[in-house]
Amino acid sequence: MIPVNEPLLGKREEELVLECLRSGWISSAGKFIEDFEQGWADYCGRRYGIAVSNGTAALQMALACIGLKPGDEVILPAFTIISCALAVIYNGGVPVLVDSDPRTWCMDVERVKEKINRHTRAIMPVHIYGHPVDMDPLLDLAKEHGLAVIEDAAEAHGAEYLSGKNTRAPAWRRCGSFGDMSCFSFYANKLVSTGEGGMALTDDPALADRARSFRNLCFQADRRFHHQELGFNFRLTNLQAALGVAQLERIDQIVARKRSMGQTYNRLLKDIDGLKLPAEEPWAKNVYWMYGVVLADEAGMDASELAQRLKERGVETRPFFLGMHEQPVFQKRGLFIAENYPVTERLARRGLYLPSGLGLTEEQLKNVCQAVHEVLS
Ligand SMILES: Cc1ncc(COP(=O)(O)O)c(C=O)c1O
């Protein structure tokens, strides 16, 4: 079976993790944490990094940092992982959904405006499967309405967005460099992985201080066991950060490999009529975190049938996200009742992703394409 994802760990990871073991710095203090935080912030073009235990925690912490209050609304895409909605709910807020753009699969920025009202406090754009959200109009909208922006760049390490594309001085900026805070996951299937892990980035020193405090139970510097706020234990370990530091040293190589895998898939699958391939808008550099495909009507099957037939040929796949409005857990809580998001619904039923891990060989990639051709041609 060709696995949907396999991480690629090298000698350098082994060396740095062993250094932690030998020095005894295995918990949440140690130099690799700060090195990883600063290194990742620098890479993304941000001032401060606050490493946490996973990407969901980063989102939850970021919303706590902007002071989300019970009843505050946060606008996010219907087509995303549940972490985004959970982060809002755990802060007492209300998730408000918008549908996706059918090309990029990211939140349709045009739709965001319709959902803004006097309860809206923040917008959470999510760069889906490695393709950036169209950030300029979204940031303009946030500015116009005084809303915070919490960027979810969990799936978009190294992806880039052409900022100011309608101005005289457009500039490529990395995903994770936008808004008040940006959040990352370093789960095993991410471009940079610490096994489990996450990070929030910001340029605002006050938000960075709040995040460091929230991450560590809101201990007070002067009176350690006195607490003024409800904190979390979201600490990352030095051992995990060591993996991140090792991978940051070869981040350009990692991003180049992912882009080249995506481009090879594009080339080998482009002739299949029934298949829609991932977009790369002229203003975007897609890192193809997961190489997703969407079945057109003429394919004559849905994603679960395609998944089954690829499995029979030794290819593992994963279905696309199920929209937040279709999640039983939210429906049971009376959320999103009678809401419809047709693009999201279609993606959920007709989309899946193919093996995309850094451990995938060229030969495996070609075999995957061969299997897709056999099933669909
Ligand atoms: C867009 C997005 N946000 C948040 C997360 C949550 O990250 P984690 O699994 O590290 O909690 C993920 C996880 O894959 C994700 O894809």
The ligand as an SDF file (V2000), in Angstrom:
LIG
                    3D

 16 16  0  0  0  0  0  0  0  0999 V2000
   -6.2190   23.9500    8.8440 C   0  0  0  0  0  0  0  0  0  0  0  0
   -5.8550   23.2660   10.1250 C   0  0  0  0  0  0  0  0  0  0  0  0
   -5.9650   23.9500   11.2680 N   0  0  0  0  0  0  0  0  0  0  0  0
   -5.6560   23.4110   12.4550 C   0  0  0  0  0  0  0  0  0  0  0  0
   -5.2060   22.1190   12.5440 C   0  0  0  0  0  0  0  0  0  0  0  0
   -4.9520   21.5210   13.8960 C   0  0  0  0  0  0  0  0  0  0  0  0
   -3.6610   21.1250   14.0950 O   0  0  0  0  0  0  0  0  0  0  0  0
   -3.3130   19.9690   15.1400 P   0  0  0  0  0  0  0  0  0  0  0  0
   -3.7100   18.6810   14.5240 O   0  0  0  0  0  0  0  0  0  0  0  0
   -1.8300   20.1050   15.3020 O   0  0  0  0  0  0  0  0  0  0  0  0
   -4.0670   20.2700   16.3880 O   0  0  0  0  0  0  0  0  0  0  0  0
   -5.0410   21.3590   11.3900 C   0  0  0  0  0  0  0  0  0  0  0  0
   -4.5450   19.9840   11.4770 C   0  0  0  0  0  0  0  0  0  0  0  0
   -4.2250   19.3020   10.5910 O   0  0  0  0  0  0  0  0  0  0  0  0
   -5.3880   21.9410   10.1380 C   0  0  0  0  0  0  0  0  0  0  0  0
   -5.2970   21.2400    9.0060 O   0  0  0  0  0  0  0  0  0  0  0  0
  1  2  1  0
  2  3  1  0
  2 15  2  0
  3  4  2  0
  4  5  1  0
  5  6  1  0
  5 12  2  0
  6  7  1  0
  7  8  1  0
  8  9  2  0
  8 10  1  0
  8 11  1  0
 12 13  1  0
 12 15  1  0
 13 14  2  0
 15 16  1  0
M  END
$$$$
